[in-house]
Amino acid sequence: MRSKYLISVADLEALQGDARLRVIDASWYLPNEGRDGRAEFLEQRIPGAVYFDIDHIADTTSGLPHTLASAEAFATHVGQLGIAADDILVVYDGAGLFSAPRVAWNLRVMGAQSVRVLDGGMPAWQRAKAAMESGTPKIPVSTRFEVSQRHGVTADRLDVTRHLDEGTAVVVDVRPAARFSGQLEEPRAGVRSGHMPGAINVPFTDLLVSGALAPDDQLHKRFSQAGISADDLVVTSCGSGVTAAIALLALDCIGHEHHALYDGSWSEWGSRSDTAVVSDR
């Protein structure tokens, strides 16, 4: 299963020159990290890469950070990047494995047929001393991205509330433990600390080893320790819907078939006055 969702540096190098290949830089960082994904893209990138801005290719009317764009807006913006749904797509980020799974998920939801994440991302590419380019990239040749949107793979606040009330899904919050418990304040103003009643915590860092996805046996063990079985419906959540996609990628790689992403995540839940919050503070 892993080869369907991840690609190694060596395998990506072997694909260089394939006319169907589109490489996508999905780098995005939390505000307190002091890093700029687009600036780093201009400074150095994998040859031929285009930059996917998750704050721009999003539903900018939702009032929430980088929620999934409408089908029409997604098709327009992604087509302008020269990406078609039947291209061979490889997504990476500058952290190793952080925001790339979210962009890969966006593409898959909208109908992209072949999407893989570069395991280890830019750090792995750099360690391999693979070819790089820098400066202002060539303007990509626009194409048509034919949207064929998948359903049942996203969850909204009402879905999550129902699952928690009825016990019909395992809601997995992948934020760090201190944020989940409410002992650490949220980085976004106006967002309460704590977690949803009934949610469980599997920090996304538990699914990584040195900036790459952990081996399958470790992933099986971690999810099993959290009480998640192969038959469970799993809904993942995080701060703003980015690292929740890391958990989905991990579940995909071990063959788990029933899962969805809460797109509004804690940015929505924690900012409302009508949602229940559990905090250890």
C-alpha distance (Angstrom), angle and dihedral (degrees) to the residues before:
residue distance angle dihedral
M1 . . .
R2 3.79 . .
S3 3.82 94.0 .
K4 3.81 89.3 59.1
Y5 3.81 92.0 60.3
L6 3.82 106.8 25.0
I7 3.79 135.1 47.8
S8 3.80 129.8 -165.0
V9 3.79 126.2 -130.7
A10 3.81 90.5 -110.3
D11 3.80 92.9 52.1
L12 3.80 92.2 47.6
E13 3.80 90.6 50.3
A14 3.80 88.4 52.4
L15 3.82 89.7 54.7
Q16 3.81 93.8 53.4
G17 3.79 108.1 118.0
D18 3.81 94.7 30.5
A19 3.80 105.6 130.3
R20 3.80 90.7 -142.8
L21 3.82 94.4 56.6
R22 3.80 119.3 108.1
V23 3.80 117.7 179.9
I24 3.79 116.6 -158.1
D25 3.81 127.2 -161.5
A26 3.80 106.3 -150.0
S27 3.81 98.0 174.3
W28 3.80 114.2 157.1
Y29 3.80 129.2 155.9
L30 3.76 138.6 -165.3
P31 3.82 113.2 -99.0
N32 3.81 92.9 -112.4
E33 3.82 92.7 56.7
G34 3.80 93.8 74.0
R35 3.81 93.7 -138.1
D36 3.80 129.2 126.0
G37 3.79 115.5 -150.7
R38 3.79 96.4 -160.6
A39 3.80 93.2 46.8
E40 3.79 90.6 51.2
F41 3.81 89.4 48.6
L42 3.80 90.0 56.5
E43 3.79 91.5 46.0
Q44 3.79 95.0 52.8
R45 3.78 136.3 -16.7
I46 3.77 143.4 156.5
P47 3.83 108.3 -77.2
G48 3.78 113.1 -87.6
A49 3.80 95.0 11.0
V50 3.80 122.8 148.1
Y51 3.80 123.9 -153.2
F52 3.81 119.3 -114.0
D53 3.81 108.9 -159.4
I54 3.81 106.6 -157.1
D55 3.80 91.6 -165.5
H56 3.82 91.1 55.2
I57 3.81 101.1 37.7
A58 3.79 91.3 56.9
D59 3.78 144.0 86.3
T60 3.78 95.6 -76.1
T61 3.83 91.0 -178.6
S62 3.82 95.3 61.9
G63 3.79 95.8 83.4
L64 3.80 87.7 -130.7
P65 3.80 129.2 99.4
H66 3.83 118.5 -89.7
T67 3.80 99.3 -26.4
L68 3.79 116.6 172.1
A69 3.81 113.5 -69.5
S70 3.78 122.6 -125.4
A71 3.78 115.0 -90.7
E72 3.79 91.3 -108.4
A73 3.80 95.6 49.4
F74 3.79 92.0 43.9
A75 3.81 92.3 51.6
T76 3.80 91.4 49.6
H77 3.80 97.7 47.9
V78 3.79 97.0 40.2
G79 3.80 91.6 45.0
Q80 3.80 88.4 54.6
L81 3.81 87.6 57.5
G82 3.80 88.6 59.1
I83 3.79 93.4 -109.3
A84 3.80 122.5 141.3
A85 3.78 126.1 -171.9
D86 3.81 92.4 -115.5
D87 3.82 96.1 50.2
I88 3.81 122.9 109.1
L89 3.80 101.6 -104.8
V90 3.80 126.4 -162.2
V91 3.80 118.3 -177.5
Y92 3.79 126.2 -165.4
D93 3.79 140.4 166.3
G94 3.78 137.6 -155.5
A95 3.81 96.0 -114.1
G96 3.80 96.0 59.8
L97 3.79 100.0 -111.8
F98 3.77 114.2 2.0
S99 3.81 119.5 97.8
A100 3.83 99.5 10.2
P101 3.84 93.8 80.3
R102 3.81 89.4 56.2
V103 3.81 93.2 53.7
A104 3.80 90.9 44.0
W105 3.81 87.7 52.4
N106 3.82 91.1 49.8
L107 3.79 90.3 52.7
R108 3.79 93.5 46.3
V109 3.81 92.7 48.4
M110 3.79 89.6 53.6
G111 3.79 94.2 51.0
A112 3.80 108.5 -89.3
Q113 3.79 106.1 157.4
S114 3.81 102.7 -154.9
V115 3.80 117.4 32.0
R116 3.78 125.5 155.2
V117 3.78 132.8 171.9
L118 3.79 119.4 -132.3
D119 3.79 102.2 -116.7
G120 3.80 107.7 -128.0
G121 3.81 91.6 10.8
M122 3.77 123.2 -146.3
P123 3.83 94.1 -15.7
A124 3.82 89.9 59.1
W125 3.82 90.6 46.1
Q126 3.80 90.3 51.5
R127 3.80 93.6 47.2
A128 3.79 88.7 54.6
K129 3.84 89.4 52.6
A130 3.79 88.4 -128.9
A131 3.82 121.3 170.3
M132 3.80 118.1 -72.6
E133 3.78 137.3 -173.1
S134 3.78 132.6 -161.1
G135 3.79 142.8 -173.6
T136 3.77 129.8 51.4
P137 3.80 108.6 -19.0
K138 3.77 125.6 -133.9
I139 3.79 113.8 -90.6
P140 3.82 105.3 -101.5
V141 3.78 119.6 -120.0
S142 3.79 106.3 -106.6
T143 3.76 118.0 -120.6
R144 3.79 138.1 171.9
F145 3.78 119.5 -88.9
E146 3.79 106.5 -157.3
V147 3.79 106.4 -147.7
S148 3.78 118.2 -142.8
Q149 3.77 100.1 170.1
R150 3.80 118.9 -150.7
H151 3.77 117.1 -136.8
G152 3.78 130.8 -149.5
V153 3.81 93.3 35.3
T154 3.80 97.1 96.2
A155 3.79 128.9 60.2
D156 3.78 128.9 -159.3
R157 3.79 129.5 -155.5
L158 3.81 93.6 -88.6
D159 3.80 91.3 50.5
V160 3.80 90.8 51.4
T161 3.81 92.5 46.6
R162 3.80 90.7 51.7
H163 3.81 93.1 47.4
L164 3.80 91.3 50.4
D165 3.80 93.4 46.3
E166 3.80 95.5 45.6
G167 3.81 99.6 32.9
T168 3.82 91.4 -125.6
A169 3.81 96.1 136.4
V170 3.77 141.4 24.1
V171 3.80 107.4 -115.3
V172 3.79 108.7 -151.6
D173 3.80 119.2 -164.3
V174 3.82 110.4 -162.4
R175 3.79 98.5 -170.2
P176 3.81 117.6 119.6
A177 3.80 113.7 -76.5
A178 3.82 93.9 -111.1
R179 3.80 91.3 56.4
F180 3.80 92.5 43.9
S181 3.81 91.3 52.5
G182 3.79 92.1 45.8
Q183 3.79 93.4 -119.7
L184 3.80 90.1 118.1
E185 3.78 121.8 53.0
E186 3.79 119.3 -118.5
P187 3.82 116.2 -103.0
R188 3.82 92.4 -130.4
A189 3.78 118.9 78.6
G190 3.78 116.0 -114.8
V191 3.81 94.7 20.3
R192 3.81 115.9 122.0
S193 3.79 122.3 -129.6
G194 3.79 123.0 -115.2
H195 3.79 136.4 45.6
M196 3.80 144.6 -83.0
P197 3.82 115.5 -78.6
G198 3.80 107.1 -100.8
A199 3.80 96.7 16.8
I200 3.79 119.4 127.1
N201 3.79 127.4 -141.7
V202 3.80 123.4 -123.9
P203 3.83 104.9 160.8
F204 3.80 109.7 -140.9
T205 3.80 89.2 -128.5
D206 3.82 87.5 67.3
L207 3.81 87.1 66.3
L208 3.81 95.5 54.1
V209 3.77 136.7 74.8
S210 3.82 117.3 -166.0
G211 3.81 93.1 -23.2
A212 3.81 95.2 -48.5
L213 3.78 132.1 93.6
A214 3.81 112.6 -81.8
P215 3.84 118.5 -111.3
D216 3.79 116.8 -83.8
D217 3.80 94.6 -106.6
Q218 3.80 90.9 55.4
L219 3.80 91.2 47.9
H220 3.81 91.5 50.2
K221 3.79 90.0 49.3
R222 3.82 95.0 48.4
F223 3.78 94.5 48.9
S224 3.79 91.1 44.3
Q225 3.81 90.1 52.1
A226 3.80 87.5 54.0
G227 3.80 89.8 54.5
I228 3.80 96.1 -109.2
S229 3.80 117.2 145.3
A230 3.79 131.0 -168.2
D231 3.80 91.4 -104.3
D232 3.80 96.9 51.9
L233 3.77 122.8 107.6
V234 3.81 103.9 -128.0
V235 3.81 124.6 -160.3
T236 3.79 114.5 -168.6
S237 3.78 126.1 -153.1
C238 3.80 136.8 174.5
G239 3.79 136.9 157.8
S240 3.79 98.6 -57.3
G241 3.81 107.9 -10.5
V242 3.81 98.7 -85.0
T243 3.80 107.9 99.6
A244 3.81 90.3 33.6
A245 3.81 84.1 75.8
I246 3.83 90.1 61.0
A247 3.80 88.4 64.2
L248 3.80 90.3 48.8
L249 3.80 90.2 51.0
A250 3.80 90.2 50.6
L251 3.81 91.1 49.4
D252 3.80 91.0 48.3
C253 3.79 91.6 51.1
I254 3.81 92.7 55.0
G255 3.80 93.4 46.3
H256 3.81 100.3 -103.4
E257 3.80 106.6 154.3
H258 3.80 108.8 -174.6
H259 3.79 113.5 70.4
A260 3.78 143.6 114.8
L261 3.80 138.7 -174.1
Y262 3.80 124.3 -119.3
D263 3.78 97.5 -135.6
G264 3.80 97.6 -165.1
S265 3.81 90.8 46.6
W266 3.81 119.5 167.0
S267 3.81 92.8 -28.0
E268 3.79 86.6 70.2
W269 3.80 102.3 31.0
G270 3.79 96.1 44.9
S271 3.80 95.1 46.2
R272 3.81 96.4 55.8
S273 3.81 126.3 87.5
D274 3.82 94.2 -148.3
T275 3.82 98.2 59.9
A276 3.79 123.5 89.9
V277 3.81 116.6 -118.5
V278 3.80 128.8 -168.1
S279 3.80 116.5 -154.5
D280 3.79 133.5 174.9
R281 3.79 92.0 -153.8
